[in-house]
C-alpha cells in the first residue's frame, strides 16, 4: 500500500490550521479487491475541535461508497494493548491540550518543616552574633577604630552560626534514607529524596487513592442473585452442575436430530406466562455474562506466530494454561473468569464474532452485530449478537442498578438486593436481555447507522436510537464482584487514626463504590454516621447542604467532585473548616487536578503537613503537591512511584514508615540540629568570657588547627552518632501509635527547647572558661590546653548523657574522638603553649 501526508500553511489566518490528507491502498485478502481510503482531518490551534471524521471506501468497480464514522470503537488511545489483528494509525494530535498533559502540574521543590524551623533559629543566632559583637565594642568604649574591632568580634564569635549544621543534617538524612531502604520489615521501599525524611514524623493529613492503593485492583466474583435464589462462593458448584446439565441436554438433542434445540427452548423461555426453571435461568444468566463484555482472550505463548491472526488463534487449540484476558476494566475480567470456572469459557474474540466453549468441549459461535460501550454518563454497556446455529438475535445489557432499574421489567427485589450487596462492599451489576426479530434489528440498524453519520448532535441522536431498544428488558440476574482490600489495610488505617492522622480518600470511582470501600476498610467505622453530600449545582443549593452538614456532629463526609467544585467556588473557607472537623472524608468522582487542588487547600487553610499516597498516573499531581508524596508500585505502572518522594510496595508499609522511621528521623534531626548549635555557642561563650577578662580585647582564644579540629575530628563522630539514637523501640512505637501525636506538635525542636540549649551553652562555656582562669591562675601559660581539654571532655560527656539507646557505633565514636584528641596533644604542642 501507499500512504502520504500533506501539510500546507493557510495564508491570512491568525491561528494556523493543519490539513492532513491520507490515502491508503491495500489488498484485503478476504475480498480480493483494491480499496482506496481517503481521510481528511482538520486541526486548529489552540483548540482541537473535530466534529466528524469521515472515511470514504471506494471499490475499483465503482460500487457505492461506504460511509463510516470515527468513534471510540475504532480509535486507539495511548497504552492500548492490541490483542489481535493489525493497526494502521495516524496521530491526530499530541500537545498541551491532551488530557494527560492538562492533568499534570509542574513539581515543586519540597522543603521540610524541620528545615524551615532550623532556618528561623539560625536567623535568631545571627542576630545574637551581631548583638554580642555590638555589646563587646560598647563595653570596650568605642576606642580607636571601633568598626574594625566590631568586625574582628564578628569573626571571633562566628562559631555561633552553625556552618556545619547543613552538612551534618544532610548526612543524617542520607543515613535515614539508607536505614529505611534496608529495613527488612518494609522490603522494596525506595527513598527518592534526600531532603524530607523528617516530614514522615510530622504528618496530620493523609490523602489516599482507593483503587490499587487501599484495594488490590483485583476483582473476584462473589455473588449471583436470580431474584428467588442467591449463589455465593460456597455454592458455585451448584451453578457449575446446572450449566453442565443444560449444555449436555442441548448437545444430546442436537445429536438426536439435525435441528438445534435452542429454538425449541426459546418459545418456552420467552413466554411471559410460563415460569422458567432455575436451571434455565442460570443457563441464560451465565450465557449473558459470558457474551456481554469487551474482554479479549490472548494466547501469550503463541504471540510470535507468523501469518494471519485468525489462523494463529485457531492453532492455539484454546489451551487454558496459555490464555489470559485483556479488558479495559478488571470487573469485566472477573466476570469472564467466573464463567470459565463454572464451565462456559470465552476462547476467541475478534471484531465480528465471539466463541464460547461449553463444558463438553463444543464451540458456540456468536456474531457481534453491534456494541454499545460503557460510558460514565450511561453507566451501562450493551451488545447485540446473532447465534450462528439458530440465527436468533439477542440484545444483552449490563450496568449499574441506577441506570438499569428503569430499563428492566417490573420486579420487587432488585433495589433491596443491590443495597444488601453494597453493604457487603460488593460492586454490583444488573444483567438483562431482549430477544429481537430480524425485522426489528434491521429497522434499528438503519436508524443507528444514520444517527452515527450525523455531524450535529451525533451523541444525542445515537443515544436516542439505542434507548428505543432499552425498554421492558428481561431481568436475568444481579452480580456482585469484590475488589479485595490490600493486606492489613484495616489495622493500618486504625493505627493511623489512633496516631491522630486524619485520612481523606480521593477517588475517581462512583459514590456507592467509594462508600462501600470506606466502610469495608474501616476508614469509616460501622457505628459512625455518614453524611452523603447530595449533588449541588448552584450557590443556594450549596448553602442549604452546608447548613444541613453543619448540624451533624462527628460524622464522615462523602462528596462528589462536581459538588465539591461548587462548594469551593462559593464557600471555600466554610467548607474546608467543616470538612477538617470530620473523622474521615471521601471525595468520589475526583479528577487528578481536583485531587491536587484539595491538597493545596488543606495546606493553605490548616498550615499542617499533608501526605498523599497513590499508585497510578492520575495520582501524580496529588503526590507532587503534597508535603510528602508516597507512591505504590501497583498494576497501573510505576508513574506514581517514580514521581513520589518515597516508594513502597504495599499500603500496610506506611504504618512502619511513619510510626518508626518518621519518628526516628524527626527526633534524631532535632537532637542533631540543637547539638550542633550548642557546640558553636559554647565555644563562642568561652571566647566572650576570655575577651571580657582581658579588657575586651579582640584576641582569639584558640588558634588555627584547634578550631578546625574542634568541629571535625574531635567532636564530629560522637555528635553525628546521634542519628543512631532512638527514644522508643520500634515495637513500642507500633503498639502505641498515640505517641505519634506528640510529634505533630513540634515540641522536639522549638524556640523553647532552643532557649534551653542556649542557656546550657552559656552556663557551660562560662564555667569552663572562668573556672580554668580561676583554678589554674598559676598555670596561666597552659590555660589554652586546660580549657580546650575541658571543652572536649564536656562535649563527649554531653553526647553520652543525651543518648537514650546506646549503639555500639556510639561507643566507638566516643573513644575514637577521645583517642584522636590525646594523640594530637603530642603533635600540637606549639598550640598548647
N, C-alpha and C positions, 0 to 999 in steps of 0.2 A: 504494500500500500504506500501511498504518498501522503505527506502532511506538510502544510506550510502555514506559517503565521505571519500576518502582515500588520504592521502598525503605521499609522500616519498621524501627524500633528494637524489639528484643525485650526486654521488661522482665524484671528479675530475673536477668539474665545478667552475669557478670563481664566476659567478652570479648564485644563486640558482634558480631552476625552481620549479614551483608548478604544480603538476598534479592532477586534480580533476576528479574523476570518479563518476558519479551519475547514480544510477539505480533505477527506479521507476516502480512499478507495481500497476496498479489501474484498477478498473472495470468501464468502461464507460457505463452509463445507457442506452444511445441511441442505442448502438451496441450490448451490452451484451457480449463483448469479452474481454479477458485479453490482455493488451498491455504491452510490455517491452520497456522502453525508456532508451537508453544508451547515455550519453553525455560526451565528453572529452574536457576539457579546459586547454590550456597551457598558463601560465602567467610567464613572465620573468622579473625580476628586472634588472635595474631600469626602463626600458621602457616597457610598456604594448603594446603588438602587437599581436592582434588576427586577422588573415586573414579570417578565416571562423569558423563557429560553425555549426556542422552537427549533427542532431539528427536522430537516426535510429528507426523507429517504426516497430516492428515485431509482426505480429499476430501469435497466437499459432498454427494456422492451416497452417503455413508456406506459407501464401500469400506473394506476392512480397513486398519488403521493400519500404517504402515511405520516400523520402528524402526531408527535408525542411531546408531552410537556416535561420540563425538568422538575423533579420533586425530590423529597427526602430519600425515596427508594432508589434513585439512580445517581445519587451523589455520595462520594466517599470523603469523609472528613479525616482530619489528622488522626494518626494512630489507629486507623481502621485495620482490622485483620481480614484479609481476603481469604475466605475459606475454600472457595472453588472458582474455577474459571479464570479469565484474564481481564485486565483493565486497560482501557485506553483513556487517558485523562488529560485535562488541560487545567492548570492552576488558574482559577478565575481571579482571586485577589488574596494577597498576603500583605498586610500593612498594619498601621496603627489602629484601624477600625475593626480588626478581627477580635473575636470575643476573648481569646486567651490574653492578648496584649492589653485590652481595655480592663481586664480583671487583675492585672498585676500592677505593682507600685514599686517605686524606687526604694531600695532598702536604706535604712538609716544606720549611722554609726551608733552603736549602743554603748552607753556608759553606765556602770553600776552605781547604785545608790551609795555604797561604801566609798567609792572614789570621789563622789561629789561631796560627801561629808568630810573626807580627809582633805579635800581642796579647801573647804571652809576653815578647817583647823590650821592648815598651812598658812592661810591668809592671816589668821589671828597671830600665828607665830612670827610672821613677817612684821606685823605691827608691833609686837613685843620687842623684836630686834631693834627696830627704829627707836622705840620709846626708851629702851635701855641705853642705847648709844647716846641719845639726847640727854638723859639723866646724868650719865658719866661725864659728858662735856660740861653740863651745867655745874655739877659738883666740882669740876676742875676749875671753874670760874671763868670760862671762855678766854683763857690766857693764850697769848700768841696766836698763831694761825689755827683757830678753833675748828674751822671747817675741815682742815687736814686731819686733826685729831678725831673729828666725827667719823670720817671715812675709815680711819685706822681702827676705831672701835667697831664700826660696822663689819670690818673684815675679821677682827678678833672674835666677835660674837656670832659670826656667820654660821657656826655649827648649830645654832638654834633652828635654822632652816634645814629640815631633814632631806638632804640631797639623795642619800642612799635609800630613802623610803620607796621611791618608784621602782628602783632595781629590785629591792627585797620583795616588794609586793608582786611584781611581775614574775619573779622566780617562784614565789609562793603559788601564784595562780597556775603556773605551768605544772607545779608539783601536784596541785589539787586535781587538775585535768588528768594527769598520769594515774593518780590513785583511783579516780572514777573509772577510767578505762580498764584498769587492772582488777577491779572488783569482780570476783567470781560470782557474786550473787546477782549481778546485773550484766550478764555476758552480752557482748555485741554493742555495748554503749560506746558512742563516739563523741568526744568533745571537739566541736568545730570552732570554738572561740577561746581565746586566752585572756579575756578581759572581764567576764561577768560570772565566774562560778559562785561568787558570794550572793548573787541575786537569788539563787536557789533557796537561800535561807531567809528571804525577806518577802515572800510572795503572799498576797492577800486574795487575789482573784485568779482563778484557773478557768480559762475558756477552752472548751474541748469540742472537737468534732464528734460526730456519732458513728457513722458507718466506717468501719475499718479502724477506728480508734477505740471506742468503747465496745464495738462489736467486731466480729472476725470477718465480716462481709462474706460469710459462708452460710447459704440458706439450706435449711433442712426441712423436708416436708413432714408436717406433724399431724395434720387433721384433715379428714374428708367428711363433709356433712351433706347428707342427702335429704334432709328435712325430717324424715321419720327415723333415720338411723345415722349414728356418727361413728366413724372409724378413727382410732388413734394409732400410735406407733406399735402398740401391743396387739392390734387386731388387723394389721396389714396382710397377714397370711390368709385371712378370710377373703379379702379383695382379690388376692392372687388366685385362690381356688375358683372364685366366681369367674374371673377372666379366662382361666384355663378351660373351665367347663363350657363357657359360652362360645369360645372360638373352636373348641373341639366339636361341638354340635354343628356349628356353621360349616366346618370343613367335611364333617361326615355326611351332611345333607348334600354338600357340593359333589362329593364323590358318588353319592347315590343317584343324583340326577344332574343334568347338564346346566340347569338354571341355577342362578345364585339364590342363596337363602335370604340374603338381606332384603330384597323386595318383598318376600313373603312375610318377613317380620315387621316391615315398615308400617303397613296399614294399621297393625295392632298397636305399635308403639306410638304412632301419631294420633290415634283416635282419642278424642277427649274423654269419652265415656268409660273406656276400659282402663282399669288401674294396672299399671305396669308392675311386674315383679321386681324385687330388689336386685336380682341378678342382671336383668336387662337395664335397669337404671345405672348400676355400677358400670356395666359394659359401655353405655352411652357416655357416662361422665369421664371414664378413663380415656376413651377414644377422643373426646373433645379436648381433654388436656394434652393428649399426645399430638394433636393436629394444630391447635390454636396457639401459636408462638412464633418467634423469629429465630429459633435455635437452628444451628447447622452442625451436623456431626462431622468431625475432622479425623482422618486417619493419619496420625503423625508419622508412623513408621514408614509409610509408603509415600511420603510427601514428595520425594525426589523422583518419582516415576515419570518417565518421559511419555509424551503422547497426549492424546486428548483426555481432559479431566474426567469425562463421564466413564470412559473405558478404564481409566486408572482406578476409579472408585468401584467399578464392577469387580475388578481384580482383587479387591480387598476381601471378598467373601464375608464382609461385615463382621470381622473378628472383634469380639468385645474388648479384648485387652488392649487393642490399638486405638480404640475410639475415645475421643474427647469431644466436648461440646463447646461451641463458640456462640455467645449471645451478648446482647447489649446489656442485659440485666442478670445478676445471679439468681433472681427469683425464677426466671424462665428455665435456667439450667436445673434448678432444684426440682421443678415440676417434671421436666423431661426425664431426669434421673430416677424420679419416683415411678413414673410409668414404666421405665425399663425394669425397675425392681419388682413390679407386680406382673410383668410379662409382656407388655406392649412396648417394643423398642423402636426408637427412631434410628434408622440405619442410613438413610440417604436423603439429601435435600438439595435442590437447585432452584433456579428462579421459577420453574414451571411445575414442579412436582415434589411430593413428599412420599417417602416409602417407609412403611412400618413393618416390623417383623412380629408375628404372633408367637405365642408360647410354643406352638407346634412347628415353628420354623418357616411358615409360609410368609411370603412378601405381599403386602397390600399396597397398592399404589393409588395415590390421590392427586389429581391435577389441581394446581393452585390457579384459581380464576382471578381472584382479587385479594389484596392485603390492605388492611386499614391500620397503619401503625399506631402505637401508643403515643399520646401527647399529654402534656401536663394539663391542657385545657379539657380534653375529652375524658381523660382518666380511664381509658379503655382501649382495647385493640380487638380487631376482628379479622376473620379470614373466610373466604368463600372457596370451598373445594368441591371437586367432582370425583365421585368414586369410579375408578376405572372399570370395576367388574359390573356394577349395577347402573352406572350413569347418573346416579342421584346427585343432586346439587344441595349442599348444606352450608348454611351460614352459621359459623361459630363465633362467639364473642365472650371475652372475659374482661373484667375490670373491677374498679373499686365499688364498694356497696353503694356509695352516694350517687354514683353515675348509673349503676345497673338497676337500682331499686325501681326506677320509673320505666325501665325498658322491659323487664320480665313480667310475666303474667302474675296476677294477684296471688300472694301467699301470706301466711301468718307467722312464719318462723325466721325469715331472712334477717330482719333487723335485730331480733333478740340474739340470734346465734353469732352475728357479727360482733355485737357488744361483748358476748361471752368470750369469744376468741381474742378480741382486742385486750380484754382484761388479763388474759394469759400471756400477753406480749407477742401474739402471733400477727403476722401480716396477712390480711385476708384478700381473697379474690373470688368474685362471683362468676360462674361459668354458665353460659346459656347457649341455646341453638335454635335454628329456624330452618325448616325444610323449604326449598324453593322449587317451583316447576321451571321447565325450560323457558316458557313464555315470560314468567316473572323475571327470570335472570336476564334474558335478552333485553327486556324493557329497561331494567336497571342499568345494564351495561351501556346502552346507548346514551342514557341520561348522564351517566357517570363520566363517560369519555367527553361528552360535550361540555360538562362542567369543568373538567380538568384543563380544557383548552381555552377557557375564557381568560381574558387578560385582566379584567377588572373584577375585584372581589372573588377571586378564584376560590380561596379557602372557604368562604361562606357558602358559595354555591355547591362545592364538593361536599361540605358537611351537611347541607340540606338534603342532598340526594342520598347520602348514606343514612341519615336519620329516617328517611322514608322506609328503610328496611328494618330499623331498630324499633319494632313495635310488636307487642304481645309475643315476646320470645319465650321459649320453654326453658324454665329454670332447671338446670341439671344438678349443680352441686355448689358447695361453698368450700374453698380450700384454705388451709391455714399453714403458713410457712414461717419458720422461726429463724431469725438472724441471730446466731449464737453469740452470746457475750464473750469477750475475751476472758482469759483465765484470771481469776481473782479480781475482777473489776469491782464487785460489791465490797469486799473488805478494804480495797484500796480507796474507794470513794468515801467509805465510812471513816477511814483513817484520816483522809484529807479534811473531811468535815470536822472531825474532832480536833484537828490541828488549827482550826479557825479559818481555814481557806474556804472562800465562797466559790461554788462551782457553777458556771454557766455553760449550757450545752447549745452550741450553734450548729445547725444542720440544714441541709438543703432538702431534707425529706419532708413529707406531709405531716400535718399536725397530729393525726391519730397515731402514726408510727412513732413519732418523736415522743409523744406522751407515754406510749407503751414501753419504749426502751427506758425512759426516765424512771418509770415505776419498777420495771424488772431489774434494772441495775441498782436500785435503791438510791438513785440520785434524789428522788422524791420518796419519802417514806410512805408506807401503806396507810398510816393514820393521818397523814398530812393532807390538808385541803389544797386543791389545785384551782387556781383562777385562770380559766381559759379566756384570754382577751379576744372578744368577738371582733370580726373584721370591721374596720372603720375606714372611711374614705374622706370624711370631711372633718373640719375643726370641731364642730358641735358634737359629732359622734365621739370623737376622741376625748373631749372634755367630760362627756357623760360616763364613758367607760373608765376613765381615770378616777372619777369620783367614786364609782362602784368599787374599783380596786382599792381605793384608799380606805374604804370602810372595813376591809378584811385585814385580819392580823395573822402573821406567821403562816402565810400560805405561799405555795410555789406559783410562779407565773409562767404561763405558756402563751406565747405571742407569735404571730406570723410576721414575715419580713415586710409585707405591704402595710400592715397596721403599725408596725414599728416605725416605718418611714414617715407616716402621717404624724405619729406622736412626737417624733424627734423634730419634725418641721415646726410644730406649733408649741409644744410643751416639753422641750428638751430637758430643762433643769428639773421640772417636777417629776417627769417620768424616771430619769436616772436616780433621783433621790428615793423614789418609791421602790424601784427595782433593786437598789442596793440593800434595802432592808429585808429582801426576800431571802429565805434559806437556800433557794435554788431557782434558776431562771432557765427556761427552754425557749430558744428562738428557732422556729422552723421556717422552711422556705427562704433561707438566707442566701444571698449571692455572696461571692468571695469579697467584693468590695464592702458589702454591708458588715461582714464579719470583722474586717479591719477597722471599719468606722466605729463599731461597738467597742473595740479595744481602746481606740483613741478617746472615746467618750469617757470610759472608766478612768483612764489616766488623767484626763483633764478635770473631771468633776471630783474625783476622790483623792488624787495625788498618791494613791497606793500603787504598789508594784503588781504588774499583771504578767501572767504566763499563758501562752497559747500552745495547744498541742493538737496536732492533726497528722494525717497520713497521705493526703492527696495534693495534687497541684492546686485545687481550689482552696487549700488552707494556707498557701504560701504567703499571701498578703497579710493574713491574720498573724502568722508566725513572725513575719518581719516587723509588724507594727508593735508587737508586744515587747515588754522589757526583757522577757526571757522566752525564747521560742524553742519548743521541743518537737522534733519530728519522729514519726514512727515509720519504720520500713515495712510497708504493707503490700497488698496486692495491687495498689494503684501506682506502683513505681517508687522511685527514690527522690522525686522532686521536692517533697516536703522535708525529707530527711536531709537533703543537701543544702536546703535554704535555712535550716534551723541552726540554733546555737548548740543544741545537744540532740543527738540522735539515739533513740532507744529501739529495741525490738518488740517490746510488749508494754501495754499500758501499766501493768502492775509494777514495773520497774520504777515508775515515777515516785512511788512511796518511799523507797530507799534513797532515791536520788535527792529528794527534798529533805526528808527527816534526818538522814545520816550525813550525806555529803554536803547538802546545803547548810546544815547546822555547823558542821566542822569548818567548812570554807569561811563562813562569816565570822565565827568565833576566833578562828586562827588568824585571819587577816586583821581583825580588830585588835587582838593582842599584839600581833607583829607590828602594826602601824603605831600603836601607842608606845611600844618598847623602843622603836627606832627614834621616835620623838624624844622620849625620856633620855636616850643615850646622848642626843645632841644637847638637850637642856642642861644635863648635869655637868658636862664639861664647860659649857658656857657660863654656868653659875660659878664654877671654880675659877674661871678666868676673871669674872667680875669681882669676886672676893679678893683675888690676888692683886688686881689693879687698884681696888679700894684701899688695901693695906699700904700699898706703895704710892700713896698720894695721887691716885687716879692716873697713873702713868699707862700709856697705851703700848705696853710691852707684852709680848706673847709669853705665856707660861710654859707651853710645851712647843718644842721646835720640830720642824720638818717631819722626819720619819715617824716620830711618836704619834703625831696627829693622823698621819696616813694609816699607820698600823692599828690605831685605836678603832677606827671604823671598819677595818678589814680583818686581818688575821687574828687580832686579839679578842674581838667580840662578835665577829660576824657569824661564826658557826653556832655558838650557843643561842644567839638571838634568832637565827634562821631556823633552828631546830624546833621553834615554837609551831612550825607548820605541821609537826607530827603530834602535837598535843590534842587531847580530846577531853572535854569536861564530862561527857556522858557516853557510856558504851553504846555501840550501835544497837544492841538488843534492847536496851532500855529506851533509846530514842524511838524505836519502832513500837515498843509496848505502850509507851506513854506519849502519844503524839501531841498531847496538850502542851508539852514542853516547847513545841514549835511556836506557840502563841507569843511567848516572851521575846522571840527573835524579831517578830514583825514590829515590835515597839521600839527597836533600835537602841536598847539600853547598853549593849556591849561597847558601843562607841558613840559617845555623845559629848556635849560640852561639859556635862557634869563629870564624867569619867576623865575627860581631858584635863580639867582643872585639878582633879585629884592627883593625876600623874605630874602635873606642873608643880604642885606643892611638894610632892615626894622628891622631885628632881632638885628643887630649890633647897629643901631641907638637907638632902644627902650631899649635894655639892657644897653647901655652906659648911656643914660639919666636917667633911673630908678636908677641905682647904684650910679652914680656920683651925681645925684640930691639929693638922700637920704643922702649921706655923707655931701654935702654942706649945704642943708637946715636944716638938723637935727643934726648939729655938736654937739650942747649942749646935745642932747639926744642920744649920740653915743651908749650907752648901749642898746638902743632899735632899733638900725639900722637894725637888722635882722627882727624884726617884721614889721617895717615900709616898708622896701624894698620888703619883701615877700608879704605883703598885696597889695602893689602897683603892683607887678608882677601878682598876681591872678586877680586883677581887670582889668589890661591891657589885659590879655588873654581873659577874658569873654567879654570885650568890642570889641576886635578884631574879635572874632567869630560873635558877633552881627553885626558888620559892614560888614563882608564878606558875610553874608547870603543875598540872593536875594529874596527868597519867604519864608515867615515865616510859620512855622507849630507849632501847639500847643505844641507838644512834645519838640520843641526847647526852648520855653519859660520855660517849666517845667525844662529842663536840666540846663538852666542858673540859675534859682532861687534855684534849688536843690544843685548845686555846691557852690553857694554863701552861702546858709544856712549851708552846711557841713563845710565850712571854718570858719564861725562865731562861730558855735558850738564847733569846735575843738580848738578855742582860749582858751576856759576855761580849756581844758584838757592838752594842750601842753604848759603850762606857763613856764616850765623849758627850752623848746626850744627857746622861745621868750625872755628869759632873764628877 
